[in-house]
Each structure stands twice: as structure tokens, then as C-alpha cells.
Amino acid sequence: MRAFFALILIITPSMALASGMDRVPHSRFPSVRGAGMGDSILGFVDDTQGALFYNPSAFGKLRDFKFEPINVRAAGNSDVTSALGPDSLKYASSSKYVDYLSENPGKTPSSEFSVFPSFRLPYFGMGVLYQNENRSTADSSGINYRSRSLFIPTVGTGFRLASGVLRFGYSLQWVSLAQSTGTVVHTASAATRSNEKITEGSGYSHNGAMTVTLPFHYQPSFQLVARNIGGLNYSGKPIFVSAAGATSAPAKEHLSLDVGTSWFAKFSASSEMKFSIVYRDFTDSSSTARWGHFAFGTEFGLGDLFFFRAGYASAYPTGGFGLKTKHVALDFAWSSDEIGAGLRSSRDNKLSLQLRIHAF
């Protein structure tokens, strides 16, 4: 990890991926549980984070008080995790890490870090997200980097009709975004930059959702989630995050629609299997190959304590597991992102870990 944080100090205090690089377009904060299930949990959201960022109609079934002071998520790709261990000590300084990247042009270290304290009341929730994402690699032109930092206060609510057959929800996100891409060339005397695009701004994102659950065996449900209703226009200065040297606002983020269906099978009083299928970004605001919009997932729960997950998203398989007690939830996932120009052109394997602690 020292290697990664050293590069952060070289470039800029707040960096992240280019806009529109969310696994679920414009979801902004996907959970590790969701990553293990192929980001297809629209119908199985059961926490404040999921209701605010995945599917606001989940507020129609969340009717308890929950305070979550600790919600920490960290993720890194294989080029970050492979650098851990005794050999990583030699990358303790930024200059040595630059040498490491330059000597390993095939390496593309990428990592993410998020914190999200939140609380909820019946049919209502709110929280504040800080998230930082970074990617870097070296080629003949120098060290190329892409980065994004987000700070998002968010609030949401929902209601239900017909004994829960129909659920509706809404979340408002005040998105502050600072992002940059560019190339850094280091010489013996100084560092020069080129091809830089640095933007920052803030704006409001309106998100709505509807879920229909049929009162039949396996409780099949159907979900529709609209993100960035009316579009998200960035302007002015963001709060808390910034990108030094920013000259413009990020591009407008357009409406994105997710549609999904889910059902579950109960094997005993303490075990059940959940299944889900989602078509992400029906409006193709992310401009990606259509097959990459499909996501499938399953979760096997044992005693409401252990959970085993598998899925398929962005044309790659995913997997994970989780442990949950009354006050603590720990989730791990293995997933893949597409970072190339086309579907299955450049796979980026990623490991994710999330810890949540409930005070009540």
C-alpha cells in the first residue's frame, strides 16, 4: 500500500477515475456485497447505503432505527495486491515508486477507498460519503494517471402501498466531484506534466425507484431505478474535495435507467438462495457494449450469519462471501472491471473489503 500512497503524493491530493466509470453507472457507491453478486442486488437491498445509492424504493421496507458510524470500504486490483509484502518496502519513497512504475510498464495499480457514516429512521435515511479512486501506469510517454474524488451528502425516503406490493423511493445526492487525468514525466531535475484534464464542480442528483413484489411463491419482484433524473450539471466549487489547477466543470451526467427482477427460494428456516437479473443503464449513458449492461447474481445465506455469493457483470464472473452479526458486517468480493476500449478487451481484477459497524 505504501507504493500506492506514494504516487498520490506525487500527483495531487485528490484524484480519481474519469466520470462515468462506476460499475453501476452513476450509482457512485456500490457495496462489496453487490460486487460479489455481479452488482445485481436491486431487489435485495436491505441497508441504508443500498437504499441511498442502489435502489431508493428499499426505504419502503426499512422501518427500523439504525446508526452506522463506521462503514469503510477498500479495494485494489491485482497489481496493487501483488506489490504487498517485503518487496513493497523499497517503494517507501515517491521517487522509488516512480522507478517501480517505469520499470514495470505492464503494471496498472488501481485502488479505491470510501467512508460512509449514516443513520436511518423508518422510511428515511441519510449519510455522508467520501470516496477516492486512483489508477496509474507507465509507458514510453511517462506515468499516466486517472483519478476521482467524491464528497456526497445524501438523503432519501420512501413509502409502500398495498401491504408492500408496491414500493416507491427517492434519494437526493449533493455531489462534489474533483477529477483529473494526465501524464507526468520525471527527470533528474523536475517533473513535467502533459495531456492534463482537470475538472471540478458540484451539483444535485435526483434518483427515484419503484419495486413491485408479487404475493406469490418465491416472491418475484421487479425493479425500476432512475438515476440523475433531469441530468446532473456540475458548476462552481465542490465542497471538501478539490483538484489543483482545475479549469472547467465535469461533463453533464445524463439519465440512467436500471431494470431488474429477483426472487428467492427458502430451503429451511435458516437457509435460502436469492437470484437476480439486472439490465444496467438502459439509456446507455455510459456508451458501452450492450452485452456488458447485463448483470446476474446469486446469494446463499446460512443462518443469517454466513453468505456466499456469485455473479456475472461487465462480461466477467464475480464472487464473494460475507459475515453478519447484530452489530458487525464484513464483506469480501472478487470482481473485474473493463478498462479497455471494448468489451472483454482489457480485464482488471479487483479485490474488495467492506466493514460496517452498527451502534444500534
N, C-alpha and C positions, 0 to 999 in steps of 0.2 A: 504493500500500500504506500510505502514511502515514495516509491518511484512515481506513482500517480500524483500524489500531492505535490511533489517537487515540480512537475510540469505545470500544475495550476499556478504556482508562484511565478513561473517564467512568463506566462501569457497575460492573465488578467484575473482579478479577484472573483469575478462571476462569469461563468462560461456555460455553454450548453449546446445541445443539438439544434439543428435548424428547425424552423416551425413546421408543424405537420408530421413530426417523426414519432408521435405517440403510437404505441402498439395498437390501441383502440383510438382512432383519430379523434382528437380533441377531448379525450377523457381526462388527460393530464396527470392522473394519479392512479394507475392500475395497481391492484393489490397483488401480492405474491400468490395468494390463493387463486386468484383469477388467472395468473400466468401459468400455474400448473394445470389448469383446466382449459388452456387454449384461449383465455380471455373470453369465455363464453358463458359467464355466470349471470347474465341479465336477469334470469328468473330465480336465482338463488342468493341474491344479495340479502344479507342479514345483519349488517353493521352500518355505523354512521358514515364511514369512509365510502363504502359502496353505494349508499343512498345518495350521497352528495356528488360523487364523481362518475358512478356507473349507471345507476338506474334510480332516479328520484321517486318513482312510484313505490319503492320499497318503504318509504315513510308511511304509506298507508297500512303497513302491518307492524311497524316498530312502535310499540306502545309502552315502553318502559323507560326508566331514567338510567342513563349510562354516562359516566365521566371517564374519559380515556386520556390521562395526562401524558402517557408515553405511547407513541406509535412511530417506530423507527424502521425504515426500510433501506437496505443497501444492496447493490447489485454490481457485478463486474463480469466482463466477458473472459474467455479463456486466456487471452493474452495478459490480463491483469492477474488472474489467479495463478498462472504458471510462473509469474515473476516472484511470487511469495516464497519465503524460505530463506536459508542462509545467503544465497546469491543476491537477494534483494538488498542486502546491507550495503553493497557497493554503489547503490543508486541513491544514497542518502543526501547527496547534494544535487542541485538542479543541473549543474554542468555535466555531472556523470550520467544523469538520466538522459540528457540530450545526446550524449555519446551512445548510450544504450539504444535509443531510437534510431539513430543514424546507422548503427552497426547491424540493426535488425529491421530492414525495410519491409519485411513481410508482417511485422507485428503491428497491431492496431489496438492499443489499450483503450478500453471504454468502461466507464463506471458511472453509477448513479447513487445519490444519497437523498433521503427525504425524511422530514419530521412532520407529524400532523397531530397535534393535540386537538381534542374535540369533546363535545358533550351533546347529549340529546335528551329531549323530553318526549312524551307521547306525540307522535305525528310531526315532530320538529327536531332539527339538528343544526349544529354549526361547528366550524373549526377553522384553523389557520394552517395552510400548507407552505412549507419552504422546501424547494427541490432544486438540486443541482445535478446536471448531466454533462459529461465530457467525453470526447473521443479525440485521439491523436494518432498520427502515423508519420513516417518519414519516407521520402523518395528523393529523386535527384534534385528537386527544386527546393527542398528544405523540410521542415517539420510542419505538416498540415494539421490544423485543429478545427474542431466544430464544438460549440458549447452553448448551453442554455441554462438560465437560472429563472425560477418562478417563485413568486410570493403571492399566495391566493387566500384571502379571507373569503369564506363561503358560508352560505346559509341555505337551508332547504326545508320544505314542508310537504305534506301530502294528506290525502284522505281516502276513504274507501266507501263503496256503495254495495248494496245487495249482499250484505254479510261477507264482504271481501271478494266477491266475484269480480268486481271492478275496482281498480286502484289507480289513483292519479297522483302525480307528484311534480314538484318544481324545485329547482335549485338555481341560485344566483351566485356567480363567481366574479369577484373583482380581481382580474388577472393582471399582475405586474410581470412583465417579461423583459429579460435582457439576454441578448444572444449575439454570437459572433462566429465568424468563420475566417480563415486566412492562412497564411504561410509565414513562418518565422525562419530566417536564415541566420545562424550563429557563426561568427568569425572570431578570431583571436581577440579583436578589439571591441566589437559591438555586435548587437543583434539588429537585423533589418526585417521589416515586415512588408508583405505584398499581398495582393488579391484579397484584401480585407473587406469584409462587410459586417459592420457593427450596428445593431439596431436596438432600441429600447422603447418601451411605452406601456401604457396600461389601458384597460377597457373592461366593459361588463359583458359577461357571457350568460345568456339565459338558456336554461335547459329544462325540458319537460318530458314527461313519460307517462305511459299508460300500460297497465298489465291486466289481462283478462285470464282468470283461473276458472276452469270448468269444474263443476262439482261432481266429477266422475272418478272412477278408479284411476290411480296413478296421478290424479290432479294435473292434467295437462294445462299449461299456461302459455300465453302468447304476449310478447312484449314489443313495444314500440318506444324508442328513445330518440328525441330530437336534441341535438347539441348545437350551440351557437344559433339559436333562433333569431333571425334578423341579421345574423352576421356579427362578428366581433371586430370592431375597429379600434386599433391602438393609436394613442396620441399622448402627448405630454410626457412627463417624467414618471417612471414607475416608483413604487414605494419599496424600501428595504433592499431591493436588488438594483444593480446598475452595470452598465458596460462602458468603460472608459473610452472616450473618443467616438461615441455613437453619433451618427449624422442623420439618421432617419428613424421612422417608426417601423415596426414589423408589418409585414403584409397582412391584409384583412383575412380573417379566418371565416370560411363560409359554413353554411348549414350542413350538418352531417346527420344522417338517419341510420339507426341500427334497428334491425328487426330480428326477433328470435322466438324460439319455442323451447320448452323444457318440461320434463316430467320425472317422476321418481318411482322406484319400486322398493317396498319395505319387505325385508326378509324375516325380521323378528322385531321384538320390542326394542332391541338395541343396535340394529344394523339396517342400513338402507343404501341404495345406489341411486345417484342422481345423474341425469343425462340432459344435455343441452346442445342446441344448434343455433348459431347466430350468423346473420349476414351483416357485417360491419360496414358502415359508411355507404349506404345505398346510393347516396347522391354523388359518390366518388369525388369528394372534396380533396382527397389525398392523391388523386390521379395515379392509382396503382392498378396492376393487373387484376381483373375481376375475380379470378380464382383465389387470389390472396385475400379477398374480403371474407371468405368463409371461415368459420371457426367452429370446432366441435369440442366437447368436453364431457368428462365423467368424474364423479367423486364417490368413493365408497367410504362411509362413515361407520365406525365401530364404537358403540357405546357413547356416542357424542364426545369422544375423547381423542381417538386416533382417526386420521383421514388420509386416504391415499387417492391421488389424482392423476389423470392423464388427459391429453387433449391434442388438438391439431390447430395451428394458427399460422398465418403468413406462409402457408405451404410447407410447414415444418412440424414435427411432433413436439409435444411438451410433456412434462411430468412433474410431480411434486408430492409432498406429504405435509401434514400438519398435526399439531398437538394443541389441545384446548382444554383449559380448566376454567373454573369460575372467574378467575381474575387475570389469567395469562393466556395468550395465544401466540404460538410460534409456528411460522410457516416457511417452507423451503420450496423452491421451484427451479427447474431447469427448463429453459426455453431458448428460442432462436429468433433473431431479428434479421430482416432482409436489408442489407446496407448497400446493395449494388444497384445497377440501373434497371434491372428487370427481375421478374420472379425467378427465384432459385439461382440467381447469378452470383451472389456473394453472401454466404451464411455467417452469422455472427452468434456463436453460442454464448449463453449468459446464465449465470447462477445468481439467484436472488434469495434474500433472507429478510424476514419481517418479524418484529417483536411488538406486541401490543399488550399493555397492562391496563386493566380496568380498576379504578378505585372503588367502584360500586357494582 
